[in-house]
Amino acid sequence: MDFINPGALLLGMFALLIFLRVPIAVALGISGITVIIVADLGAQMFAPVFFANISKFSLLAIPFFILAGILMGRAQISERIIRLVSLIAGPFRGGLAIVTVVTACFWGAVSGSGPATVAALGTILIPGMIKAGYDKGFAAAIMSASSGIAIIIPPSIAFIVYGVITGASISKLFAAGFLPGILVGAALIVPAYIISVKRGYGGEKAGTLKEIIVATKDAAWGLIAPVIILGGIYGGIFTPTEAAAVGVFYGLFVGVFVYKTLKFQDIVDLLVETGVASAVVMLVVAFAGIFGWAMTTLGVVEKISQLALAVTDNPVVLLLIINFLLLIAGMLLDAISIMYLLLPLLMPIMAHYGWDLVWFGVMMTVNLAIGQITPPVAVNLYVGANIAKISMDAISRAVWPFVFASIVALLLITFVPEISLIVPKLLLK
């Protein structure tokens, strides 16, 4: 097999398996393990590399945040928050669309997963918009697009993975996600409002002061959740991983004892759901680690990084190229796979230009959030289409105004780093 370049075989086999629609974790594992054997890199490295990638304390936050999000969703916290936001923002033209974006921004501070946010909020908001006369495709598209904010506004599973790979402070990444997340939300409201005015989607009945006060009291336990979780991190009371565990116990307390919407017998089902969701993530992490180790050992990382630096020495042009490549990657792969595949290639470039790790992490995550709504691999769209009972073609046509609005926000985040860095500087000296 000396006539076959191991690096080309690694990348080629992975691309072929993805083209054949093999699950990403399996494609990473098969291509990585095959090349390690063919190139005689040492089969004895399988086990240590596999476990080294998943046996990291910070990664414990992933199943905990997944469980916290599921618990708070099942505790019907989302319904109470939606009602409160509807009473305040509903009266505007396209009010339910605006409510969807605002609620998704808030829910992003509870759930660090885009598809989970679509599932938690979409089952209420999408039928509500359709009943109010909104087009099914539009309703599902705005819900799916705004749910991508969940991986930008902390807590974020994507930030945890990025921090583990690069060594960047997860607490700083969490702080850095606030303003960019709000900026993306504001960008989404613009086309939502324009389309609503054009199509005549009306506002909802304005809530009275009494109704708003009652709804605020009813939603108070849900509103406090992000304050406890994120306030504890920024106040130095606990780490992001410990904060995830606190979020789980808080969700249990509210669901079982306050709202009484959770029964103890429900907890087993929730744990199983969390276990399945976490296993999918961790399997990708483990096999991506083997693939990445093979890339690094074969020198593929160094060669591609040198090639990228040889293309241009203009950092602005290079940033545009990187953003374009990340957007394309987001159409084909999930966020965690992209980070494990591309960050080893991008880190030498980041070091060469002295780019801030936290800012770059936010920029990359915004790209990946856009990837969740760009076909063919658009996980948020699949969930949204399923809830709205429409085809992928219908939701894909409706989502493009929101994709373009998100790209405008991405360019601002890329070329104005202070949007990402000002909050960490203020909160985390």
ZIBELZI-V521432 format. One record per residue. N is the residue number from 1. RES is the residue in three letters. PHI is phi in degrees with one decimal (none if undefined). OMEGA is omega in whole degrees, 0 to 359 (999 if undefined). Layout:
BEGIN
<<N:RES:PHI:OMEGA> <N:RES:PHI:OMEGA>>
END
This chain:
BEGIN
<<1:MET:none:183> <2:ASP:-67.0:183> <3:PHE:-78.0:180> <4:ILE:-100.3:176> <5:ASN:-74.1:184> <6:PRO:-58.9:179> <7:GLY:-63.8:178> <8:ALA:-65.1:178> <9:LEU:-62.7:181> <10:LEU:-60.7:183> <11:LEU:-69.9:181> <12:GLY:-65.1:180> <13:MET:-64.6:179> <14:PHE:-62.5:180> <15:ALA:-62.1:180> <16:LEU:-63.5:181> <17:LEU:-65.1:177> <18:ILE:-65.3:178> <19:PHE:-61.4:180> <20:LEU:-83.2:177> <21:ARG:65.3:172> <22:VAL:-72.5:178> <23:PRO:-50.3:189> <24:ILE:-58.5:181> <25:ALA:-60.0:180> <26:VAL:-67.0:179> <27:ALA:-61.6:178> <28:LEU:-62.4:182> <29:GLY:-65.4:183> <30:ILE:-62.8:182> <31:SER:-66.2:180> <32:GLY:-65.0:182> <33:ILE:-65.7:180> <34:THR:-59.4:182> <35:VAL:-69.4:177> <36:ILE:-60.7:179> <37:ILE:-72.3:183> <38:VAL:-62.2:182> <39:ALA:-84.8:179> <40:ASP:55.1:179> <41:LEU:-84.6:178> <42:GLY:114.4:181> <43:ALA:-63.1:180> <44:GLN:-67.3:181> <45:MET:-84.7:183> <46:PHE:-53.3:185> <47:ALA:-62.4:182> <48:PRO:-62.2:180> <49:VAL:-70.2:180> <50:PHE:-57.3:184> <51:PHE:-77.9:180> <52:ALA:-62.2:183> <53:ASN:-79.2:182> <54:ILE:-106.5:181> <55:SER:-92.9:180> <56:LYS:-122.1:185> <57:PHE:-54.8:184> <58:SER:-61.7:182> <59:LEU:-69.9:176> <60:LEU:-60.9:180> <61:ALA:-65.3:184> <62:ILE:-63.4:179> <63:PRO:-62.0:179> <64:PHE:-67.2:179> <65:PHE:-68.4:176> <66:ILE:-61.3:180> <67:LEU:-64.4:179> <68:ALA:-60.9:179> <69:GLY:-64.2:179> <70:ILE:-64.2:180> <71:LEU:-60.2:183> <72:MET:-70.1:175> <73:GLY:-68.2:180> <74:ARG:-69.6:178> <75:ALA:-77.0:178> <76:GLN:65.6:174> <77:ILE:-66.4:183> <78:SER:-60.8:180> <79:GLU:-59.7:182> <80:ARG:-70.2:179> <81:ILE:-68.7:179> <82:ILE:-59.5:180> <83:ARG:-62.7:180> <84:LEU:-62.3:181> <85:VAL:-64.7:180> <86:SER:-63.7:180> <87:LEU:-65.8:183> <88:ILE:-89.2:186> <89:ALA:-95.4:185> <90:GLY:-55.6:184> <91:PRO:-64.1:180> <92:PHE:-69.8:175> <93:ARG:-58.9:185> <94:GLY:68.0:188> <95:GLY:-55.4:182> <96:LEU:-67.1:177> <97:ALA:-66.7:178> <98:ILE:-65.8:177> <99:VAL:-57.8:180> <100:THR:-60.2:181> <101:VAL:-67.2:181> <102:VAL:-62.6:180> <103:THR:-64.7:179> <104:ALA:-64.1:176> <105:CYS:-61.3:179> <106:PHE:-66.8:182> <107:TRP:-64.5:175> <108:GLY:-61.8:178> <109:ALA:-83.7:177> <110:VAL:-117.4:182> <111:SER:-113.8:180> <112:GLY:-94.7:184> <113:SER:-128.0:178> <114:GLY:-64.6:180> <115:PRO:-58.7:179> <116:ALA:-65.0:178> <117:THR:-68.6:176> <118:VAL:-58.1:182> <119:ALA:-66.2:184> <120:ALA:-71.2:185> <121:LEU:-97.4:186> <122:GLY:-65.0:180> <123:THR:-64.9:178> <124:ILE:-101.5:188> <125:LEU:-75.6:182> <126:ILE:-63.7:176> <127:PRO:-60.8:179> <128:GLY:-63.1:178> <129:MET:-67.4:180> <130:ILE:-61.8:179> <131:LYS:-62.4:181> <132:ALA:-82.4:176> <133:GLY:102.7:178> <134:TYR:-74.7:176> <135:ASP:-62.3:182> <136:LYS:-59.6:181> <137:GLY:-62.7:179> <138:PHE:-62.8:182> <139:ALA:-60.9:180> <140:ALA:-68.5:182> <141:ALA:-69.2:181> <142:ILE:-67.4:177> <143:MET:-66.6:181> <144:SER:-67.4:182> <145:ALA:-66.3:182> <146:SER:-70.1:179> <147:SER:-69.8:176> <148:GLY:-63.4:179> <149:ILE:-62.3:183> <150:ALA:-60.8:179> <151:ILE:-93.7:177> <152:ILE:-102.1:177> <153:ILE:-76.1:183> <154:PRO:-69.0:358> <155:PRO:-76.6:186> <156:SER:-133.4:177> <157:ILE:-63.0:180> <158:ALA:-62.2:178> <159:PHE:-64.6:179> <160:ILE:-62.6:180> <161:VAL:-63.4:179> <162:TYR:-59.6:180> <163:GLY:-63.2:179> <164:VAL:-64.4:183> <165:ILE:-73.3:188> <166:THR:-94.5:184> <167:GLY:85.6:178> <168:ALA:-68.3:179> <169:SER:-65.1:179> <170:ILE:-67.1:178> <171:SER:-61.5:178> <172:LYS:-68.3:177> <173:LEU:-62.4:178> <174:PHE:-59.3:180> <175:ALA:-64.7:183> <176:ALA:-70.0:184> <177:GLY:-78.1:186> <178:PHE:-59.1:184> <179:LEU:-63.2:176> <180:PRO:-59.0:178> <181:GLY:-62.4:178> <182:ILE:-65.9:179> <183:LEU:-62.7:177> <184:VAL:-62.3:177> <185:GLY:-60.7:179> <186:ALA:-63.3:179> <187:ALA:-63.5:180> <188:LEU:-71.4:181> <189:ILE:-65.4:183> <190:VAL:-60.5:178> <191:PRO:-65.8:178> <192:ALA:-61.0:180> <193:TYR:-68.6:182> <194:ILE:-61.3:180> <195:ILE:-64.9:180> <196:SER:-64.2:178> <197:VAL:-65.2:182> <198:LYS:-62.4:184> <199:ARG:-94.9:177> <200:GLY:78.6:176> <201:TYR:-74.2:186> <202:GLY:-84.9:176> <203:GLY:-81.6:179> <204:GLU:-92.1:179> <205:LYS:-66.1:180> <206:ALA:-69.4:178> <207:GLY:-79.4:175> <208:THR:-74.9:179> <209:LEU:-58.2:180> <210:LYS:-63.7:180> <211:GLU:-63.3:180> <212:ILE:-66.6:179> <213:ILE:-63.9:179> <214:VAL:-62.5:181> <215:ALA:-65.5:178> <216:THR:-64.7:178> <217:LYS:-62.9:182> <218:ASP:-67.5:182> <219:ALA:-93.8:188> <220:ALA:-55.4:182> <221:TRP:-63.2:177> <222:GLY:-72.8:180> <223:LEU:-67.0:182> <224:ILE:-75.6:186> <225:ALA:-52.4:180> <226:PRO:-63.5:180> <227:VAL:-63.6:180> <228:ILE:-66.5:184> <229:ILE:-65.5:185> <230:LEU:-79.1:177> <231:GLY:-62.5:178> <232:GLY:-65.1:179> <233:ILE:-68.8:184> <234:TYR:-71.9:177> <235:GLY:-83.7:179> <236:GLY:74.7:181> <237:ILE:-77.2:176> <238:PHE:-149.1:180> <239:THR:-79.1:176> <240:PRO:-56.2:179> <241:THR:-66.4:177> <242:GLU:-65.6:178> <243:ALA:-63.9:178> <244:ALA:-62.9:178> <245:ALA:-65.4:177> <246:VAL:-61.2:179> <247:GLY:-60.5:178> <248:VAL:-63.4:181> <249:PHE:-66.7:177> <250:TYR:-65.2:178> <251:GLY:-60.9:177> <252:LEU:-62.8:181> <253:PHE:-60.4:182> <254:VAL:-66.3:183> <255:GLY:-68.9:185> <256:VAL:-87.6:190> <257:PHE:-103.4:183> <258:VAL:-94.4:181> <259:TYR:-83.8:178> <260:LYS:56.3:178> <261:THR:-98.8:179> <262:LEU:-112.3:174> <263:LYS:-104.8:182> <264:PHE:-59.7:180> <265:GLN:-71.7:177> <266:ASP:-74.1:188> <267:ILE:-63.5:179> <268:VAL:-60.7:179> <269:ASP:-62.5:179> <270:LEU:-65.4:179> <271:LEU:-65.8:178> <272:VAL:-64.5:179> <273:GLU:-60.0:178> <274:THR:-65.7:180> <275:GLY:-60.4:179> <276:VAL:-65.3:181> <277:ALA:-62.0:181> <278:SER:-69.5:181> <279:ALA:-62.9:178> <280:VAL:-60.5:180> <281:VAL:-63.4:186> <282:MET:-69.9:176> <283:LEU:-66.0:176> <284:VAL:-62.2:180> <285:VAL:-59.5:184> <286:ALA:-65.1:183> <287:PHE:-73.9:175> <288:ALA:-64.8:177> <289:GLY:-64.4:177> <290:ILE:-64.9:179> <291:PHE:-61.8:180> <292:GLY:-63.9:178> <293:TRP:-63.4:178> <294:ALA:-64.6:179> <295:MET:-60.6:181> <296:THR:-66.7:182> <297:THR:-63.5:181> <298:LEU:-80.4:180> <299:GLY:83.0:180> <300:VAL:-64.1:181> <301:VAL:-59.1:182> <302:GLU:-63.4:182> <303:LYS:-65.1:181> <304:ILE:-68.0:179> <305:SER:-63.6:178> <306:GLN:-64.4:179> <307:LEU:-64.1:180> <308:ALA:-63.4:180> <309:LEU:-69.9:180> <310:ALA:-78.0:181> <311:VAL:-65.1:180> <312:THR:-157.3:175> <313:ASP:-106.0:178> <314:ASN:-92.1:184> <315:PRO:-62.8:179> <316:VAL:-65.8:179> <317:VAL:-62.5:181> <318:LEU:-63.8:177> <319:LEU:-63.0:178> <320:LEU:-63.9:178> <321:ILE:-64.3:180> <322:ILE:-62.3:178> <323:ASN:-60.8:179> <324:PHE:-62.8:180> <325:LEU:-64.1:179> <326:LEU:-66.2:178> <327:LEU:-65.7:178> <328:ILE:-65.6:179> <329:ALA:-60.8:180> <330:GLY:-64.3:177> <331:MET:-74.8:189> <332:LEU:-115.8:187> <333:LEU:-131.7:176> <334:ASP:-81.6:188> <335:ALA:-60.6:184> <336:ILE:-66.6:178> <337:SER:-61.5:180> <338:ILE:-60.8:181> <339:MET:-63.2:180> <340:TYR:-70.2:180> <341:LEU:-81.4:190> <342:LEU:-95.9:182> <343:LEU:-60.2:176> <344:PRO:-58.6:178> <345:LEU:-78.8:186> <346:LEU:-86.1:184> <347:MET:-61.0:175> <348:PRO:-62.4:178> <349:ILE:-68.5:177> <350:MET:-60.4:180> <351:ALA:-66.3:182> <352:HIS:-60.8:182> <353:TYR:-94.4:180> <354:GLY:68.9:181> <355:TRP:-70.8:180> <356:ASP:-68.7:183> <357:LEU:-62.1:183> <358:VAL:-67.6:178> <359:TRP:-59.5:181> <360:PHE:-63.5:179> <361:GLY:-62.9:178> <362:VAL:-66.2:180> <363:MET:-57.7:181> <364:MET:-64.7:181> <365:THR:-66.7:176> <366:VAL:-62.4:174> <367:ASN:-56.4:183> <368:LEU:-69.3:175> <369:ALA:-65.0:176> <370:ILE:-65.0:178> <371:GLY:-60.8:180> <372:GLN:-71.2:179> <373:ILE:-124.9:178> <374:THR:-110.5:180> <375:PRO:-61.9:8> <376:PRO:-84.8:180> <377:VAL:-96.4:184> <378:ALA:-129.9:190> <379:VAL:-59.6:180> <380:ASN:-64.6:181> <381:LEU:-65.9:179> <382:TYR:-61.3:180> <383:VAL:-67.0:180> <384:GLY:-62.9:179> <385:ALA:-64.3:180> <386:ASN:-65.0:180> <387:ILE:-67.8:182> <388:ALA:-79.4:182> <389:LYS:58.9:176> <390:ILE:-128.6:181> <391:SER:-79.8:176> <392:MET:-63.5:178> <393:ASP:-61.8:182> <394:ALA:-65.2:181> <395:ILE:-72.9:180> <396:SER:-66.1:178> <397:ARG:-67.3:184> <398:ALA:-78.3:189> <399:VAL:-85.9:189> <400:TRP:-62.2:175> <401:PRO:-57.3:180> <402:PHE:-77.3:174> <403:VAL:-64.3:181> <404:PHE:-64.4:178> <405:ALA:-63.2:179> <406:SER:-66.0:179> <407:ILE:-67.1:176> <408:VAL:-60.4:177> <409:ALA:-63.2:179> <410:LEU:-60.3:180> <411:LEU:-64.1:176> <412:LEU:-63.5:180> <413:ILE:-64.8:181> <414:THR:-68.0:189> <415:PHE:-102.0:172> <416:VAL:-127.0:185> <417:PRO:-56.4:182> <418:GLU:-62.1:177> <419:ILE:-58.8:180> <420:SER:-87.4:192> <421:LEU:-95.4:186> <422:ILE:-66.2:182> <423:VAL:-68.0:175> <424:PRO:-59.0:179> <425:LYS:-66.3:181> <426:LEU:-77.9:186> <427:LEU:-90.0:187> <428:LEU:-123.9:182> <429:LYS:-69.9:999>>
END
